[in-house]
Amino acid sequence: MKFIRHIKEVMRFMALPKEQRRVTFYCEGKNYWPHLEGLLKTVLADSDIGVCYISSNDNDPGLKLQHKNLQCFKTDEGFVRNWLFENIETELMVMTMPDLHQFQVKRSKHKVHYVYVQHSLVSLHMIYRKGAFDHYDTIFCAGPHHKKEIRAMEEHYKLAAKNVEEHGYARLDAIREQAEKDKANNKSKQKHVLIAPSWGPHCTIESGVGEKITTQLLDAGYTVTLRPHPQTLKFAKDKINTIVQQHKNNKNFNFEANVAGQQSLHESDIMISDWSGAALDYAFGLGKPVVFVDVPRKINNPDYQEIDIEPFEVSIRTKIGTIMQADEDCVAKIEAMEPIEMNDNYYYKNANSRGSNTLLKILENLNS
């Protein structure tokens, strides 16, 4: 029944007049909605063009958005979506999904301009697979380091120059905006630690370090929120269940499965992470320190060192927190931490207005 429903959704999209699907946003699911929400809403507010929003998740809030110029569609993450992508007719395709045209999701056989929107501040040449952005026409950059990395990869691999835009990072703008609203409500409270690592076989939860850290912090009287990466929830559920079952009756323990929300970011005082981009959101958005568990680097491109640029998430660690060995006492590490001094020059601000202006200019240029 779902397959039939997805087929009908694709037919409904294809039946739309072209002027009603000039710009199409694709979202993998609710956890990626925060990275597209503001940009989509701003484009709708700034223009009168026809926009479509396609998601592969029933719980995606974007599917409930209503606007006279917006059409929303639900598809799967398999055959139906992949067929749609290969046959889609739209002038602009806006996504936050790397590896376009490298695996199942291909570029359209029709003329489409593809725009990549960042969903993290992390480096583009170590954390992502080789070629992850090669098939995009425009890359929206969150900060100066992304521009530098893209240009360096183009030069090294002899790639055609892409359209590289200073966009910013909408999630960071939203976190900072909420932090300003919350200033008046700050109250003294029990120290709260947020555990929010990345995912992969060597990362904090998967390696078993997360279980040890959680126990140490709770035994020391801290409030602890465990906020695993969605991929950890998918591939290492047993590790998470072990921690949850062990501490579910402790009033100071919280488990958060939805990484799209901001509440635990604002309520906590310190984050424990490893190579997660969430640590950068936390430090730059809230000015709060991070303890980085020194697990092996998250390397999805084994050739990243060919690009002679130190990855951003490596160079920034000691500026926004401290590094902790896996066998160290995390409580002692936290107690010894000092406040961090933030520098706003690491990323571009006002992402939604910048992005909307850029998309509309690209659309204008495509039609001129």
ABEGO torsion letter per residue (X at the ends): XAAAAAAAAAAAAAABBAAAAABBBBBAEAAAAAAAAAAAAAAAAABABBBBBBBABAABAAAABBBAABBBBBBBABAAAAAAAAABBBABBBBABBGBGABABBBBABBBBBBBBBABABBAAAABBBGAAAABABBBBABAAAAAAAAAAAAAAGBBBBBBBBAEBAAAAAAAAAAAAAAAABBBBBBBBBBBBBBEAABAAAAGAAAAAAAAAAAAGBBBBBBBBAAAAAAAAAAAAAAAAAAAABAABBBBABAABAAAAAABABBBBBABAAAAAAAAAAGBBBBBBBBBBBBABAAAAABBBBBAAAAAAAAAEBBBBAABBAAAAAAABBBBBBBAAABBBGAAAAAAAAAAAAAAAAAX
